[in-house]
Amino acid sequence: MIEIVVGLAILMGAYVAMVWLLCIAINLLMTGQYFDVAVRDVALAVAAFVLAKLTEIHEDVHAKA
């Protein structure tokens, strides 16, 4: 269920998904369990950040053209 909500958040903005995934990872790290899931969420947060930056670059290129 959470993955569906994150997917919808990505449609609204990749930065929202990035922050959400980082919060989940921090929460998991604070529990001292599920380190593998926390690392996965950090990797997904980095991917969301890169997606947001690429989208900005793509929009800038098309705006100048």
N, CA, C and O atoms as a Tripos MOL2 file, in Angstrom:
@<TRIPOS>MOLECULE
protein
  260   259    65     0     0
PROTEIN
NO_CHARGES

@<TRIPOS>ATOM
      1 N           0.8220   -1.1850    0.0000 N.3       1 MET1
      2 CA          0.0000    0.0000    0.0000 C.3       1 MET1
      3 C           0.8770    1.2650    0.0000 C.2       1 MET1
      4 O           0.5870    2.2310   -0.7050 O.2       1 MET1
      5 N           1.9370    1.2430    0.7900 N.am      2 ILE2
      6 CA          2.8060    2.4160    0.8770 C.3       2 ILE2
      7 C           3.4680    2.7010   -0.4640 C.2       2 ILE2
      8 O           3.6220    3.8610   -0.8470 O.2       2 ILE2
      9 N           3.8630    1.6430   -1.1840 N.am      3 GLU3
     10 CA          4.5060    1.8500   -2.4750 C.3       3 GLU3
     11 C           3.5650    2.5360   -3.4670 C.2       3 GLU3
     12 O           4.0070    3.3320   -4.2960 O.2       3 GLU3
     13 N           2.2880    2.2320   -3.3840 N.am      4 ILE4
     14 CA          1.3130    2.8810   -4.2600 C.3       4 ILE4
     15 C           1.2350    4.3670   -3.9430 C.2       4 ILE4
     16 O           1.1950    5.2010   -4.8480 O.2       4 ILE4
     17 N           1.2120    4.6930   -2.6580 N.am      5 VAL5
     18 CA          1.1460    6.0930   -2.2450 C.3       5 VAL5
     19 C           2.4120    6.8300   -2.6750 C.2       5 VAL5
     20 O           2.3390    7.9720   -3.1280 O.2       5 VAL5
     21 N           3.5640    6.1920   -2.5370 N.am      6 VAL6
     22 CA          4.8200    6.8180   -2.9750 C.3       6 VAL6
     23 C           4.8000    7.0170   -4.4890 C.2       6 VAL6
     24 O           5.2560    8.0470   -4.9840 O.2       6 VAL6
     25 N           4.2790    6.0490   -5.2190 N.am      7 GLY7
     26 CA          4.1600    6.1920   -6.6680 C.3       7 GLY7
     27 C           3.2990    7.3850   -7.0420 C.2       7 GLY7
     28 O           3.6290    8.1240   -7.9690 O.2       7 GLY7
     29 N           2.2130    7.5760   -6.3390 N.am      8 LEU8
     30 CA          1.3660    8.7350   -6.5820 C.3       8 LEU8
     31 C           2.0750   10.0270   -6.1880 C.2       8 LEU8
     32 O           1.9020   11.0590   -6.8370 O.2       8 LEU8
     33 N           2.8710    9.9660   -5.1260 N.am      9 ALA9
     34 CA          3.6330   11.1430   -4.7110 C.3       9 ALA9
     35 C           4.6650   11.5210   -5.7660 C.2       9 ALA9
     36 O           4.9400   12.7040   -5.9640 O.2       9 ALA9
     37 N           5.2350   10.5350   -6.4400 N.am     10 ILE10
     38 CA          6.2020   10.8220   -7.4990 C.3      10 ILE10
     39 C           5.5230   11.5760   -8.6340 C.2      10 ILE10
     40 O           6.1330   12.4400   -9.2650 O.2      10 ILE10
     41 N           4.2550   11.2470   -8.8930 N.am     11 LEU11
     42 CA          3.5300   11.9920   -9.9180 C.3      11 LEU11
     43 C           3.3890   13.4560   -9.5310 C.2      11 LEU11
     44 O           3.4120   14.3320  -10.3960 O.2      11 LEU11
     45 N           3.2420   13.7300   -8.2280 N.am     12 MET12
     46 CA          3.1220   15.1110   -7.7570 C.3      12 MET12
     47 C           4.4760   15.8000   -7.7110 C.2      12 MET12
     48 O           4.5640   17.0110   -7.9140 O.2      12 MET12
     49 N           5.5150   15.0520   -7.4510 N.am     13 GLY13
     50 CA          6.8480   15.6250   -7.3870 C.3      13 GLY13
     51 C           7.8270   14.6280   -6.8110 C.2      13 GLY13
     52 O           7.5670   14.0070   -5.7810 O.2      13 GLY13
     53 N           8.9480   14.4810   -7.4790 N.am     14 ALA14
     54 CA          9.9380   13.5110   -7.0390 C.3      14 ALA14
     55 C          10.5750   13.9120   -5.7110 C.2      14 ALA14
     56 O          11.0410   13.0590   -4.9550 O.2      14 ALA14
     57 N          10.5930   15.2170   -5.4310 N.am     15 TYR15
     58 CA         11.1750   15.6520   -4.1580 C.3      15 TYR15
     59 C          10.3310   15.1740   -2.9770 C.2      15 TYR15
     60 O          10.8700   14.8530   -1.9180 O.2      15 TYR15
     61 N           9.0310   15.1260   -3.1530 N.am     16 VAL16
     62 CA          8.1470   14.6260   -2.0920 C.3      16 VAL16
     63 C           8.4580   13.1690   -1.8070 C.2      16 VAL16
     64 O           8.5560   12.7610   -0.6500 O.2      16 VAL16
     65 N           8.6110   12.3870   -2.8630 N.am     17 ALA17
     66 CA          8.9340   10.9690   -2.6980 C.3      17 ALA17
     67 C          10.2990   10.7950   -2.0400 C.2      17 ALA17
     68 O          10.4800    9.9160   -1.1970 O.2      17 ALA17
     69 N          11.2610   11.6380   -2.4290 N.am     18 MET18
     70 CA         12.6010   11.5430   -1.8550 C.3      18 MET18
     71 C          12.5650   11.7730   -0.3450 C.2      18 MET18
     72 O          13.1530   11.0070    0.4190 O.2      18 MET18
     73 N          11.8780   12.8200    0.0760 N.am     19 VAL19
     74 CA         11.8050   13.1280    1.5040 C.3      19 VAL19
     75 C          11.0730   12.0190    2.2500 C.2      19 VAL19
     76 O          11.4780   11.6240    3.3430 O.2      19 VAL19
     77 N          10.0020   11.5230    1.6580 N.am     20 TRP20
     78 CA          9.2300   10.4600    2.2950 C.3      20 TRP20
     79 C          10.1030    9.2100    2.4850 C.2      20 TRP20
     80 O          10.1160    8.6190    3.5650 O.2      20 TRP20
     81 N          10.8210    8.8190    1.4460 N.am     21 LEU21
     82 CA         11.6660    7.6340    1.5350 C.3      21 LEU21
     83 C          12.8020    7.8270    2.5380 C.2      21 LEU21
     84 O          13.1600    6.8880    3.2490 O.2      21 LEU21
     85 N          13.3660    9.0180    2.6050 N.am     22 LEU22
     86 CA         14.4130    9.2660    3.5940 C.3      22 LEU22
     87 C          13.8610    9.1880    5.0160 C.2      22 LEU22
     88 O          14.5310    8.6830    5.9180 O.2      22 LEU22
     89 N          12.6620    9.6780    5.2120 N.am     23 CYS23
     90 CA         12.0360    9.5860    6.5420 C.3      23 CYS23
     91 C          11.8010    8.1330    6.9410 C.2      23 CYS23
     92 O          12.0210    7.7540    8.0920 O.2      23 CYS23
     93 N          11.3580    7.3320    5.9950 N.am     24 ILE24
     94 CA         11.1670    5.9030    6.2730 C.3      24 ILE24
     95 C          12.4950    5.2560    6.6330 C.2      24 ILE24
     96 O          12.5750    4.4770    7.5820 O.2      24 ILE24
     97 N          13.5480    5.5820    5.8660 N.am     25 ALA25
     98 CA         14.8590    4.9940    6.1290 C.3      25 ALA25
     99 C          15.3860    5.4060    7.5010 C.2      25 ALA25
    100 O          15.9390    4.5810    8.2280 O.2      25 ALA25
    101 N          15.2180    6.6630    7.8520 N.am     26 ILE26
    102 CA         15.6730    7.1360    9.1680 C.3      26 ILE26
    103 C          14.9140    6.4290   10.2710 C.2      26 ILE26
    104 O          15.4980    6.0320   11.2800 O.2      26 ILE26
    105 N          13.6240    6.2700   10.0850 N.am     27 ASN27
    106 CA         12.8070    5.5680   11.0730 C.3      27 ASN27
    107 C          13.2900    4.1270   11.2400 C.2      27 ASN27
    108 O          13.4010    3.6370   12.3630 O.2      27 ASN27
    109 N          13.5730    3.4540   10.1410 N.am     28 LEU28
    110 CA         14.0550    2.0760   10.2170 C.3      28 LEU28
    111 C          15.4230    2.0010   10.8820 C.2      28 LEU28
    112 O          15.6840    1.0790   11.6540 O.2      28 LEU28
    113 N          16.2970    2.9590   10.5920 N.am     29 LEU29
    114 CA         17.6230    2.9580   11.2070 C.3      29 LEU29
    115 C          17.5360    3.1930   12.7170 C.2      29 LEU29
    116 O          18.3210    2.6360   13.4840 O.2      29 LEU29
    117 N          16.5830    4.0170   13.1330 N.am     30 MET30
    118 CA         16.4370    4.2900   14.5690 C.3      30 MET30
    119 C          15.9160    3.0810   15.3380 C.2      30 MET30
    120 O          16.1600    2.9580   16.5390 O.2      30 MET30
    121 N          15.2040    2.1930   14.6610 N.am     31 THR31
    122 CA         14.7210    0.9880   15.3390 C.3      31 THR31
    123 C          15.8320   -0.0320   15.5220 C.2      31 THR31
    124 O          15.7430   -0.9050   16.3850 O.2      31 THR31
    125 N          16.8760    0.0740   14.7140 N.am     32 GLY32
    126 CA         17.9740   -0.8770   14.8130 C.3      32 GLY32
    127 C          17.6930   -2.1810   14.0960 C.2      32 GLY32
    128 O          18.4150   -3.1610   14.2810 O.2      32 GLY32
    129 N          16.6580   -2.2040   13.2840 N.am     33 GLN33
    130 CA         16.2950   -3.4020   12.5260 C.3      33 GLN33
    131 C          16.0880   -3.0390   11.0700 C.2      33 GLN33
    132 O          15.9950   -1.8630   10.7170 O.2      33 GLN33
    133 N          16.0170   -4.0510   10.2370 N.am     34 TYR34
    134 CA         15.6860   -3.8890    8.8260 C.3      34 TYR34
    135 C          16.6320   -2.9270    8.1040 C.2      34 TYR34
    136 O          16.1940   -2.0570    7.3510 O.2      34 TYR34
    137 N          17.9330   -3.0960    8.3420 N.am     35 PHE35
    138 CA         18.9160   -2.2380    7.6880 C.3      35 PHE35
    139 C          18.8660   -2.3920    6.1670 C.2      35 PHE35
    140 O          19.1030   -1.4300    5.4360 O.2      35 PHE35
    141 N          18.5600   -3.5980    5.6920 N.am     36 ASP36
    142 CA         18.4950   -3.8140    4.2510 C.3      36 ASP36
    143 C          17.3700   -3.0010    3.6150 C.2      36 ASP36
    144 O          17.5330   -2.4750    2.5140 O.2      36 ASP36
    145 N          16.2510   -2.8960    4.2880 N.am     37 VAL37
    146 CA         15.1320   -2.1140    3.7710 C.3      37 VAL37
    147 C          15.4730   -0.6270    3.8320 C.2      37 VAL37
    148 O          15.0990    0.1340    2.9390 O.2      37 VAL37
    149 N          16.1800   -0.2130    4.8790 N.am     38 ALA38
    150 CA         16.5760    1.1910    5.0050 C.3      38 ALA38
    151 C          17.5250    1.5770    3.8720 C.2      38 ALA38
    152 O          17.3900    2.6540    3.2910 O.2      38 ALA38
    153 N          18.4740    0.7130    3.5570 N.am     39 VAL39
    154 CA         19.4090    0.9940    2.4590 C.3      39 VAL39
    155 C          18.6570    1.0470    1.1350 C.2      39 VAL39
    156 O          18.9480    1.8910    0.2880 O.2      39 VAL39
    157 N          17.6950    0.1530    0.9540 N.am     40 ARG40
    158 CA         16.8920    0.1770   -0.2690 C.3      40 ARG40
    159 C          16.1410    1.5010   -0.4030 C.2      40 ARG40
    160 O          16.0810    2.0790   -1.4880 O.2      40 ARG40
    161 N          15.5730    1.9740    0.6990 N.am     41 ASP41
    162 CA         14.8230    3.2230    0.6600 C.3      41 ASP41
    163 C          15.7300    4.4200    0.4000 C.2      41 ASP41
    164 O          15.3270    5.3580   -0.2880 O.2      41 ASP41
    165 N          16.9350    4.4030    0.9320 N.am     42 VAL42
    166 CA         17.8900    5.4770    0.6390 C.3      42 VAL42
    167 C          18.2490    5.4570   -0.8460 C.2      42 VAL42
    168 O          18.3310    6.5110   -1.4760 O.2      42 VAL42
    169 N          18.4630    4.2750   -1.4050 N.am     43 ALA43
    170 CA         18.7720    4.1730   -2.8360 C.3      43 ALA43
    171 C          17.6040    4.6850   -3.6770 C.2      43 ALA43
    172 O          17.8190    5.3640   -4.6810 O.2      43 ALA43
    173 N          16.3870    4.3710   -3.2850 N.am     44 LEU44
    174 CA         15.2160    4.8740   -4.0090 C.3      44 LEU44
    175 C          15.0910    6.3900   -3.8610 C.2      44 LEU44
    176 O          14.6610    7.0710   -4.7920 O.2      44 LEU44
    177 N          15.4630    6.9180   -2.6980 N.am     45 ALA45
    178 CA         15.4290    8.3700   -2.4970 C.3      45 ALA45
    179 C          16.4320    9.0610   -3.4070 C.2      45 ALA45
    180 O          16.1350   10.1120   -3.9760 O.2      45 ALA45
    181 N          17.6080    8.4830   -3.5470 N.am     46 VAL46
    182 CA         18.6150    9.0430   -4.4570 C.3      46 VAL46
    183 C          18.0900    8.9990   -5.8940 C.2      46 VAL46
    184 O          18.2670    9.9510   -6.6540 O.2      46 VAL46
    185 N          17.4490    7.8960   -6.2580 N.am     47 ALA47
    186 CA         16.8760    7.7830   -7.6030 C.3      47 ALA47
    187 C          15.7940    8.8390   -7.8250 C.2      47 ALA47
    188 O          15.7110    9.4140   -8.9110 O.2      47 ALA47
    189 N          14.9710    9.1000   -6.8210 N.am     48 ALA48
    190 CA         13.9330   10.1220   -6.9390 C.3      48 ALA48
    191 C          14.5620   11.5040   -7.1000 C.2      48 ALA48
    192 O          14.0670   12.3260   -7.8710 O.2      48 ALA48
    193 N          15.6470   11.7610   -6.3770 N.am     49 PHE49
    194 CA         16.3510   13.0410   -6.5090 C.3      49 PHE49
    195 C          16.8930   13.2180   -7.9260 C.2      49 PHE49
    196 O          16.7450   14.2780   -8.5330 O.2      49 PHE49
    197 N          17.5210   12.1660   -8.4400 N.am     50 VAL50
    198 CA         18.0720   12.2230   -9.7970 C.3      50 VAL50
    199 C          16.9450   12.4340  -10.8110 C.2      50 VAL50
    200 O          17.1010   13.2030  -11.7600 O.2      50 VAL50
    201 N          15.8220   11.7620  -10.6160 N.am     51 LEU51
    202 CA         14.6720   11.9480  -11.5060 C.3      51 LEU51
    203 C          14.1870   13.3940  -11.4810 C.2      51 LEU51
    204 O          13.8550   13.9570  -12.5240 O.2      51 LEU51
    205 N          14.1450   13.9900  -10.3020 N.am     52 ALA52
    206 CA         13.7180   15.3810  -10.1960 C.3      52 ALA52
    207 C          14.6890   16.3100  -10.9100 C.2      52 ALA52
    208 O          14.2590   17.2240  -11.6140 O.2      52 ALA52
    209 N          15.9830   16.0930  -10.7430 N.am     53 LYS53
    210 CA         16.9820   16.9370  -11.4040 C.3      53 LYS53
    211 C          16.9270   16.7810  -12.9240 C.2      53 LYS53
    212 O          17.0230   17.7670  -13.6550 O.2      53 LYS53
    213 N          16.7730   15.5520  -13.3960 N.am     54 LEU54
    214 CA         16.6810   15.3290  -14.8330 C.3      54 LEU54
    215 C          15.4350   15.9830  -15.4170 C.2      54 LEU54
    216 O          15.4620   16.5010  -16.5340 O.2      54 LEU54
    217 N          14.3520   15.9580  -14.6620 N.am     55 THR55
    218 CA         13.1280   16.6060  -15.1120 C.3      55 THR55
    219 C          13.3290   18.1100  -15.2240 C.2      55 THR55
    220 O          12.8720   18.7290  -16.1850 O.2      55 THR55
    221 N          14.0170   18.7040  -14.2400 N.am     56 GLU56
    222 CA         14.2960   20.1380  -14.2990 C.3      56 GLU56
    223 C          15.1560   20.4840  -15.5150 C.2      56 GLU56
    224 O          14.8880   21.4680  -16.2050 O.2      56 GLU56
    225 N          16.1660   19.6960  -15.7740 N.am     57 ILE57
    226 CA         17.0400   19.9410  -16.9130 C.3      57 ILE57
    227 C          16.2470   19.7970  -18.2150 C.2      57 ILE57
    228 O          16.3890   20.6090  -19.1290 O.2      57 ILE57
    229 N          15.4260   18.7730  -18.2890 N.am     58 HIS58
    230 CA         14.6170   18.5370  -19.4880 C.3      58 HIS58
    231 C          13.6660   19.7040  -19.7420 C.2      58 HIS58
    232 O          13.5000   20.1410  -20.8810 O.2      58 HIS58
    233 N          13.0510   20.2010  -18.6880 N.am     59 GLU59
    234 CA         12.1310   21.3330  -18.8340 C.3      59 GLU59
    235 C          12.8760   22.6030  -19.2410 C.2      59 GLU59
    236 O          12.3690   23.3910  -20.0380 O.2      59 GLU59
    237 N          14.0840   22.8050  -18.6920 N.am     60 ASP60
    238 CA         14.8730   23.9860  -19.0580 C.3      60 ASP60
    239 C          15.2810   23.9510  -20.5260 C.2      60 ASP60
    240 O          15.2470   24.9770  -21.2070 O.2      60 ASP60
    241 N          15.6600   22.7950  -21.0070 N.am     61 VAL61
    242 CA         16.0950   22.6600  -22.4020 C.3      61 VAL61
    243 C          14.9190   22.9570  -23.3270 C.2      61 VAL61
    244 O          15.0760   23.6610  -24.3250 O.2      61 VAL61
    245 N          13.7510   22.4270  -23.0040 N.am     62 HIS62
    246 CA         12.5950   22.6540  -23.8690 C.3      62 HIS62
    247 C          12.0440   24.0750  -23.7500 C.2      62 HIS62
    248 O          11.4270   24.5770  -24.6890 O.2      62 HIS62
    249 N          12.2560   24.7140  -22.6290 N.am     63 ALA63
    250 CA         11.7950   26.0970  -22.4610 C.3      63 ALA63
    251 C          12.6490   27.0550  -23.2840 C.2      63 ALA63
    252 O          12.1580   28.0770  -23.7620 O.2      63 ALA63
    253 N          13.9290   26.7250  -23.4480 N.am     64 LYS64
    254 CA         14.8460   27.5880  -24.2040 C.3      64 LYS64
    255 C          14.7060   27.3880  -25.7110 C.2      64 LYS64
    256 O          15.1000   28.2390  -26.5080 O.2      64 LYS64
    257 N          14.1410   26.2500  -26.0770 N.am     65 ALA65
    258 CA         14.0500   25.9400  -27.5210 C.3      65 ALA65
    259 C          12.8990   26.6170  -28.2040 C.2      65 ALA65
    260 O          12.7070   26.4440  -29.4080 O.2      65 ALA65
@<TRIPOS>BOND
     1     1     2 1
     2     2     3 1
     3     3     4 2
     4     3     5 am
     5     5     6 1
     6     6     7 1
     7     7     8 2
     8     7     9 am
     9     9    10 1
    10    10    11 1
    11    11    12 2
    12    11    13 am
    13    13    14 1
    14    14    15 1
    15    15    16 2
    16    15    17 am
    17    17    18 1
    18    18    19 1
    19    19    20 2
    20    19    21 am
    21    21    22 1
    22    22    23 1
    23    23    24 2
    24    23    25 am
    25    25    26 1
    26    26    27 1
    27    27    28 2
    28    27    29 am
    29    29    30 1
    30    30    31 1
    31    31    32 2
    32    31    33 am
    33    33    34 1
    34    34    35 1
    35    35    36 2
    36    35    37 am
    37    37    38 1
    38    38    39 1
    39    39    40 2
    40    39    41 am
    41    41    42 1
    42    42    43 1
    43    43    44 2
    44    43    45 am
    45    45    46 1
    46    46    47 1
    47    47    48 2
    48    47    49 am
    49    49    50 1
    50    50    51 1
    51    51    52 2
    52    51    53 am
    53    53    54 1
    54    54    55 1
    55    55    56 2
    56    55    57 am
    57    57    58 1
    58    58    59 1
    59    59    60 2
    60    59    61 am
    61    61    62 1
    62    62    63 1
    63    63    64 2
    64    63    65 am
    65    65    66 1
    66    66    67 1
    67    67    68 2
    68    67    69 am
    69    69    70 1
    70    70    71 1
    71    71    72 2
    72    71    73 am
    73    73    74 1
    74    74    75 1
    75    75    76 2
    76    75    77 am
    77    77    78 1
    78    78    79 1
    79    79    80 2
    80    79    81 am
    81    81    82 1
    82    82    83 1
    83    83    84 2
    84    83    85 am
    85    85    86 1
    86    86    87 1
    87    87    88 2
    88    87    89 am
    89    89    90 1
    90    90    91 1
    91    91    92 2
    92    91    93 am
    93    93    94 1
    94    94    95 1
    95    95    96 2
    96    95    97 am
    97    97    98 1
    98    98    99 1
    99    99   100 2
   100    99   101 am
   101   101   102 1
   102   102   103 1
   103   103   104 2
   104   103   105 am
   105   105   106 1
   106   106   107 1
   107   107   108 2
   108   107   109 am
   109   109   110 1
   110   110   111 1
   111   111   112 2
   112   111   113 am
   113   113   114 1
   114   114   115 1
   115   115   116 2
   116   115   117 am
   117   117   118 1
   118   118   119 1
   119   119   120 2
   120   119   121 am
   121   121   122 1
   122   122   123 1
   123   123   124 2
   124   123   125 am
   125   125   126 1
   126   126   127 1
   127   127   128 2
   128   127   129 am
   129   129   130 1
   130   130   131 1
   131   131   132 2
   132   131   133 am
   133   133   134 1
   134   134   135 1
   135   135   136 2
   136   135   137 am
   137   137   138 1
   138   138   139 1
   139   139   140 2
   140   139   141 am
   141   141   142 1
   142   142   143 1
   143   143   144 2
   144   143   145 am
   145   145   146 1
   146   146   147 1
   147   147   148 2
   148   147   149 am
   149   149   150 1
   150   150   151 1
   151   151   152 2
   152   151   153 am
   153   153   154 1
   154   154   155 1
   155   155   156 2
   156   155   157 am
   157   157   158 1
   158   158   159 1
   159   159   160 2
   160   159   161 am
   161   161   162 1
   162   162   163 1
   163   163   164 2
   164   163   165 am
   165   165   166 1
   166   166   167 1
   167   167   168 2
   168   167   169 am
   169   169   170 1
   170   170   171 1
   171   171   172 2
   172   171   173 am
   173   173   174 1
   174   174   175 1
   175   175   176 2
   176   175   177 am
   177   177   178 1
   178   178   179 1
   179   179   180 2
   180   179   181 am
   181   181   182 1
   182   182   183 1
   183   183   184 2
   184   183   185 am
   185   185   186 1
   186   186   187 1
   187   187   188 2
   188   187   189 am
   189   189   190 1
   190   190   191 1
   191   191   192 2
   192   191   193 am
   193   193   194 1
   194   194   195 1
   195   195   196 2
   196   195   197 am
   197   197   198 1
   198   198   199 1
   199   199   200 2
   200   199   201 am
   201   201   202 1
   202   202   203 1
   203   203   204 2
   204   203   205 am
   205   205   206 1
   206   206   207 1
   207   207   208 2
   208   207   209 am
   209   209   210 1
   210   210   211 1
   211   211   212 2
   212   211   213 am
   213   213   214 1
   214   214   215 1
   215   215   216 2
   216   215   217 am
   217   217   218 1
   218   218   219 1
   219   219   220 2
   220   219   221 am
   221   221   222 1
   222   222   223 1
   223   223   224 2
   224   223   225 am
   225   225   226 1
   226   226   227 1
   227   227   228 2
   228   227   229 am
   229   229   230 1
   230   230   231 1
   231   231   232 2
   232   231   233 am
   233   233   234 1
   234   234   235 1
   235   235   236 2
   236   235   237 am
   237   237   238 1
   238   238   239 1
   239   239   240 2
   240   239   241 am
   241   241   242 1
   242   242   243 1
   243   243   244 2
   244   243   245 am
   245   245   246 1
   246   246   247 1
   247   247   248 2
   248   247   249 am
   249   249   250 1
   250   250   251 1
   251   251   252 2
   252   251   253 am
   253   253   254 1
   254   254   255 1
   255   255   256 2
   256   255   257 am
   257   257   258 1
   258   258   259 1
   259   259   260 2
@<TRIPOS>SUBSTRUCTURE
     1 MET1         2 RESIDUE 1 A MET
     2 ILE2         6 RESIDUE 1 A ILE
     3 GLU3        10 RESIDUE 1 A GLU
     4 ILE4        14 RESIDUE 1 A ILE
     5 VAL5        18 RESIDUE 1 A VAL
     6 VAL6        22 RESIDUE 1 A VAL
     7 GLY7        26 RESIDUE 1 A GLY
     8 LEU8        30 RESIDUE 1 A LEU
     9 ALA9        34 RESIDUE 1 A ALA
    10 ILE10       38 RESIDUE 1 A ILE
    11 LEU11       42 RESIDUE 1 A LEU
    12 MET12       46 RESIDUE 1 A MET
    13 GLY13       50 RESIDUE 1 A GLY
    14 ALA14       54 RESIDUE 1 A ALA
    15 TYR15       58 RESIDUE 1 A TYR
    16 VAL16       62 RESIDUE 1 A VAL
    17 ALA17       66 RESIDUE 1 A ALA
    18 MET18       70 RESIDUE 1 A MET
    19 VAL19       74 RESIDUE 1 A VAL
    20 TRP20       78 RESIDUE 1 A TRP
    21 LEU21       82 RESIDUE 1 A LEU
    22 LEU22       86 RESIDUE 1 A LEU
    23 CYS23       90 RESIDUE 1 A CYS
    24 ILE24       94 RESIDUE 1 A ILE
    25 ALA25       98 RESIDUE 1 A ALA
    26 ILE26      102 RESIDUE 1 A ILE
    27 ASN27      106 RESIDUE 1 A ASN
    28 LEU28      110 RESIDUE 1 A LEU
    29 LEU29      114 RESIDUE 1 A LEU
    30 MET30      118 RESIDUE 1 A MET
    31 THR31      122 RESIDUE 1 A THR
    32 GLY32      126 RESIDUE 1 A GLY
    33 GLN33      130 RESIDUE 1 A GLN
    34 TYR34      134 RESIDUE 1 A TYR
    35 PHE35      138 RESIDUE 1 A PHE
    36 ASP36      142 RESIDUE 1 A ASP
    37 VAL37      146 RESIDUE 1 A VAL
    38 ALA38      150 RESIDUE 1 A ALA
    39 VAL39      154 RESIDUE 1 A VAL
    40 ARG40      158 RESIDUE 1 A ARG
    41 ASP41      162 RESIDUE 1 A ASP
    42 VAL42      166 RESIDUE 1 A VAL
    43 ALA43      170 RESIDUE 1 A ALA
    44 LEU44      174 RESIDUE 1 A LEU
    45 ALA45      178 RESIDUE 1 A ALA
    46 VAL46      182 RESIDUE 1 A VAL
    47 ALA47      186 RESIDUE 1 A ALA
    48 ALA48      190 RESIDUE 1 A ALA
    49 PHE49      194 RESIDUE 1 A PHE
    50 VAL50      198 RESIDUE 1 A VAL
    51 LEU51      202 RESIDUE 1 A LEU
    52 ALA52      206 RESIDUE 1 A ALA
    53 LYS53      210 RESIDUE 1 A LYS
    54 LEU54      214 RESIDUE 1 A LEU
    55 THR55      218 RESIDUE 1 A THR
    56 GLU56      222 RESIDUE 1 A GLU
    57 ILE57      226 RESIDUE 1 A ILE
    58 HIS58      230 RESIDUE 1 A HIS
    59 GLU59      234 RESIDUE 1 A GLU
    60 ASP60      238 RESIDUE 1 A ASP
    61 VAL61      242 RESIDUE 1 A VAL
    62 HIS62      246 RESIDUE 1 A HIS
    63 ALA63      250 RESIDUE 1 A ALA
    64 LYS64      254 RESIDUE 1 A LYS
    65 ALA65      258 RESIDUE 1 A ALA
